[in-house]
Amino acid sequence: MTPSAPSVPRAIATEKKTVAAMVRIYCAEHHDGAEALCATCAALRRYSHARLDACPYGADKPTCKACPIHCYKPAEREAMREVMRFAGPRMMLRHPWLSAVHLWKERFHKTPRRRRQPGSSSQSSAGGGQ
């Protein structure tokens, strides 16, 4: 694969699958129980996938719990916490591989350093140099 190929890093794709599975479990138990997600849960899944697509860590992405950047809006963050609190324990039975990968990353993945924005400098001229 070439570096310029527009593809999703494996870590992001796995996180998307994990989030989608958790939202499905939560929605099935808390809402109408149909196979399709309700509007609220579908919106939360779309929001989380959009945030994952915009993650500055890419392939080095830590789990959201361990991430130093809080990219979710407060309301969506609390909704996702509620989903994860409910669905997390149920994931081992329904999606053992996704569960194991998530727990492994949460336990052993070191949080990468935050990437600098292109063009920014960590050392600015303090005196103003006029």
N, C-alpha and C positions, 0 to 999 in steps of 0.2 A: 504494500500500500504506500502510495506517495504522500508526503507531508501536506501537499496542497489538496488532497482529496477531501471533499466535504463529508466527513462521516462522524458519527457519534462515538466518542470513546466508550470502550467496553464498560468502564466503571459507571458512566452516566446511564448507559442502556440498562445495566443491572439495577441501578437505583430506581429507574423508571418502572421496571417490572415489579420491584419490591413495593413501591408506593402504590402502584395500580392494584396489586393483590391486596394490600392492607385496606385500601379504600373500598374495594369490592366486599371484603369480609365485613367491614364496619357497616356499609350501606345495607347489605343483606340482613343484618341483625337489627339495625336501628330504624330502617325505613320500610318501604313496602315489601321488601323481600324478593322482588323480581330479579331476573338475571341482569337486566339493564340497570345502570346507576340512575339514581334520582338526579334532578337538576343540580341540587346543592353539591352532592358528592362528585358529579361529573365536572362541575366548575372547579372544585378543589383539586381534582386530579389534573385538569388542564393547567391550573395555576402552578401546581408543583412541577409539572413537566416543563413549563416555560421557565421556571426558576432553575431547574436542572440544566436546561439548554444554555442558560446564561451564566452558569457557574464558572468563575474565573480559574478554578483549580483543574478543570478538565479531568484528565485521566488520574490525577493525584487527589481527587475529591475525597475528603473525609466524610464520615457519616454526618448528617445534619446536626446531631446532638453534640458532636465534637468540633464542629466547624466554628472558627472564630468570627466569620461573617454571618450576620443574621439577615438573610436576604428576604425573608417572608415578612409581609405586613403583619402587625400584631393580631388581627382577627383571624387571618389564615393560619398563622403560626399556632394559635390556641386550638383551632379546629383540627389541625394536623396532629397536635399533641394528643388530643382526645381520640383521634383515629388510631394513632400508634399505641396508646395505652390500652385500648380495647383489642386491637387486632394483633399486636405484638406477640402475646402469649399463644394465640391461636395459629400463628404462622408456622410453628414447628410441626404441627400436624398436617396443615394444608399445603404448605410450601416449604418443606424442610431444607432444600438446597438454597433458596433465596434467604431463608432464615439464617442458615449457617454462614453464608457469605457475609451477610450484614453483621452478625455478631462477631465474626472474625475481624472484619474491618474496624468495628467499634472498639474491639479490645486491643488489636495489635497494629493498626495503621497509625503511623505518626502523622500529626497534622502538619501539612507542608507550610512553608512560609508563604505569606501573602505576596503575590506577584505585583511588581511595580507596574504602573501604567506607562506605556511607551511615551517617551519625551519628558517624563518627570524626573527630577533629580532629587536624591536624598539629601544632598548638601547644597543648600541655596546660599547665595552670597549674603552674609549677615550685614555687611556695611552699606549696601546699596550702590557701591562703586560708581559714583558720578564724577 
